[in-house]
Amino acid sequence: MYNAKKHENLSAMTTPEVNLKSSDKSLEAMRHFSEQYAKRTGTYFCSESSVTAVVIEGLAKHKDELGAPLCPCRHYDDKVAEVNAAFWNCPCVPMRERKECHCMLFLTEDNDFVGDKQEISMETIKEARDSMG
């Protein structure tokens, strides 16, 4: 008789640990993209730099895992299907059409959480990434 619980435990023991951080290459690419997109659209990063850093890290991790910067702030039943649909690939359709950023990465001047920066250092992003776990 098949024991699903036993199989699950065995899989957990033999599955290699997933890399929890993005590659530096993708992180730099997403940092550069975010800065350029903010400047081009007249939007700004969140006043709390850790929010910006965590979102950029999430985009970079998805770029590594999926080949595209899928919005990291949403739940997906099938991330690959979502990447292929492209609706939530950053910049997502709501951002491109209405400047609505669910992740609070690109904020308009009337947003309560808007900061005054359109740039963020790799050091700031890595500090936030390292504090995540």
C-alpha positions as CSV (number, residue, x, y, z in Angstrom):
1,M,0.0,0.0,0.0
2,Y,1.3,3.5,-1.0
3,N,2.0,5.7,2.0
4,A,1.8,9.3,0.9
5,K,3.1,10.7,4.2
6,K,6.2,8.4,4.1
7,H,6.8,9.5,0.5
8,E,6.5,13.2,1.5
9,N,9.0,12.8,4.3
10,L,11.4,10.9,2.1
11,S,11.2,13.6,-0.6
12,A,11.8,16.3,2.0
13,M,15.0,14.5,3.1
14,T,16.4,13.9,-0.4
15,T,15.4,17.2,-2.1
16,P,18.3,19.7,-2.2
17,E,17.8,23.0,-0.4
18,V,16.4,25.6,-2.7
19,N,18.5,28.7,-3.1
20,L,16.6,31.3,-1.1
21,K,18.4,34.3,-2.6
22,S,18.6,35.6,-6.2
23,S,21.8,35.7,-8.1
24,D,23.8,38.9,-8.0
25,K,23.5,39.2,-11.8
26,S,19.7,39.1,-11.7
27,L,19.6,41.4,-8.7
28,E,21.7,44.0,-10.4
29,A,19.5,43.7,-13.6
30,M,16.3,44.2,-11.6
31,R,17.8,47.1,-9.7
32,H,18.9,48.8,-12.9
33,F,15.5,48.1,-14.5
34,S,13.6,49.5,-11.5
35,E,15.6,52.7,-11.4
36,Q,15.2,53.3,-15.1
37,Y,11.5,52.5,-15.1
38,A,10.9,54.8,-12.2
39,K,12.7,57.6,-13.9
40,R,10.9,57.0,-17.2
41,T,7.5,56.9,-15.7
42,G,7.9,59.7,-13.1
43,T,7.3,57.3,-10.2
44,Y,9.3,56.9,-7.0
45,F,10.3,54.1,-4.7
46,C,8.6,53.6,-1.3
47,S,9.8,55.9,1.5
48,E,10.8,52.7,3.4
49,S,13.8,51.4,1.4
50,S,13.4,47.9,2.8
51,V,10.1,47.6,0.9
52,T,11.8,48.5,-2.4
53,A,14.7,46.2,-1.6
54,V,12.5,43.2,-0.9
55,V,10.4,43.7,-4.0
56,I,13.5,44.0,-6.2
57,E,14.9,40.8,-4.6
58,G,11.6,39.0,-5.3
59,L,11.7,40.1,-9.0
60,A,15.3,38.9,-9.3
61,K,14.5,35.6,-7.7
62,H,11.6,35.1,-10.1
63,K,13.9,36.1,-13.0
64,D,16.4,33.4,-11.9
65,E,13.7,30.7,-11.3
66,L,11.3,31.5,-14.1
67,G,13.2,33.5,-16.6
68,A,10.9,36.6,-16.1
69,P,10.3,39.1,-13.4
70,L,6.9,37.9,-12.2
71,C,5.3,40.1,-9.6
72,P,6.6,38.8,-6.3
73,C,3.7,40.1,-4.2
74,R,1.0,37.9,-5.4
75,H,0.1,34.2,-5.0
76,Y,0.0,32.0,-8.1
77,D,-1.2,28.5,-8.5
78,D,1.0,28.1,-11.5
79,K,3.9,30.5,-11.8
80,V,5.0,29.2,-15.2
81,A,1.5,29.8,-16.7
82,E,1.5,33.3,-15.2
83,V,4.8,34.1,-16.7
84,N,3.6,32.9,-20.1
85,A,0.4,35.0,-19.8
86,A,2.7,38.0,-19.1
87,F,0.0,40.0,-17.3
88,W,1.9,40.1,-14.0
89,N,5.4,40.3,-15.4
90,C,6.9,43.5,-14.2
91,P,5.9,46.1,-15.1
92,C,2.5,44.5,-14.9
93,V,-0.5,45.6,-16.9
94,P,-2.0,47.6,-14.1
95,M,1.3,49.5,-13.7
96,R,1.7,50.1,-17.4
97,E,-1.9,51.1,-17.9
98,R,-2.8,53.0,-14.7
99,K,0.4,53.4,-12.7
100,E,-1.0,51.1,-10.1
101,C,1.8,49.1,-8.4
102,H,0.5,46.4,-6.0
103,C,4.1,45.9,-4.7
104,M,4.6,49.5,-3.9
105,L,7.8,49.6,-6.0
106,F,6.7,52.3,-8.3
107,L,4.6,54.9,-6.5
108,T,3.0,58.1,-7.8
109,E,3.6,61.4,-6.0
110,D,0.1,61.3,-4.4
111,N,0.7,57.9,-2.7
112,D,0.9,58.1,1.1
113,F,4.0,55.9,1.1
114,V,5.9,57.6,-1.7
115,G,9.6,58.5,-1.1
116,D,11.8,60.9,-3.0
117,K,14.2,58.4,-4.5
118,Q,14.4,56.7,-7.9
119,E,17.6,54.9,-7.1
120,I,18.7,52.3,-4.6
121,S,22.1,50.9,-3.9
122,M,23.0,47.2,-4.2
123,E,24.2,47.4,-0.6
124,T,20.8,48.5,0.6
125,I,19.1,45.7,-1.3
126,K,21.6,43.1,-0.1
127,E,21.3,44.2,3.5
128,A,17.5,43.7,3.3
129,R,17.9,40.4,1.5
130,D,20.3,39.1,4.1
131,S,18.0,40.2,6.9
132,M,15.2,38.1,5.3
133,G,16.6,34.9,6.5
